Amino acid sequence: HLLNLLCLSALVLVYYYKKNPNATLKGSLLALIGSMVLIAVVLYGVVPGIVKVGGWFELLFVNTFGMPFNTGLIVYIILLLGVLVWAIYESYRYDSPKRANVAFLVTIALLGIPFFGHGTKSIVFGIIFLALVGACLWGVFGKRLMVSARTLNTSILCLTMMVVGYSSYAVIVIRSSANPPMDQNSPEDIFTLGDYLGREQYGQTPLFYGPAYNSKVALKIEGQYCVPVSEEGAPVYQRKEKESADEKDSYE
């Protein structure tokens, strides 16, 4: 469950106090801030990132190559597992730091961690993020920011364990495919699974600022009419209904 992420703060503090018997208030606060960064990476990086990159593969194989539904997802899962094994092997042996660094960059790219947002901005931001991480790995910013082989291996192992835990969401897809009576968002593919993980079925309830239950819809004038104010969000893909049995699977 996503609430398990709250354990990260406690784990970071336990690690900090074990490594520093004479802990200080400043160190404790820095450890808490670091744990919050880890939570943000998992919650806004790994969780939506896997769905996003998996969706790219799915669109490529289904809409472009004309293959059946979930083909791209299967290829993505196999590729991700293979890259994780490769990254663990390279970081453990560390015969070639260059290969280990490349394996780490490919791993975080396939996990979708750097691709924040949607559209072209997501790709640009991801490339910049990967470039900065690569610069740290190769010591462009100095040896002080270089990542050791042990840290690299530990990071990859942590990411692997996250993927293992993430795989439990496959039960949601399998259950939805059986069309049970209660099937929120009907997460039968990678795109509807993303809506499910994003808790889209619950809507939004701003805590400090935003629309309330009795707020009026904002309107703007277009010509002689008043139309609701709206913003363009991320594209929504769904399975296209076939008009004939010979028609290939596709998303629209």
Secondary structure, DSSP 8 states (H G I E B T S, - for coil): -GGGGGHHHHHHHHHHHHH-TT--HHHHHHHHHHHHHHHHHIIIIIHHHHHHHHHHHHHIIIIIT---TTHHHHHHHHHHHHHHHHHHHHHHH-S-HHHHHHHHHHHHHHTTTT--SSTHHHHHHHHHHHHHHHHHHTTTT-GGG---HHHHHHHHHHHHHHHHHHGGGHHHHHHHHT--S--TT---SHHHHHHHHTTGGG----SSSS--TT----EEEETTEEEE-----S----B---SSTTS---B-
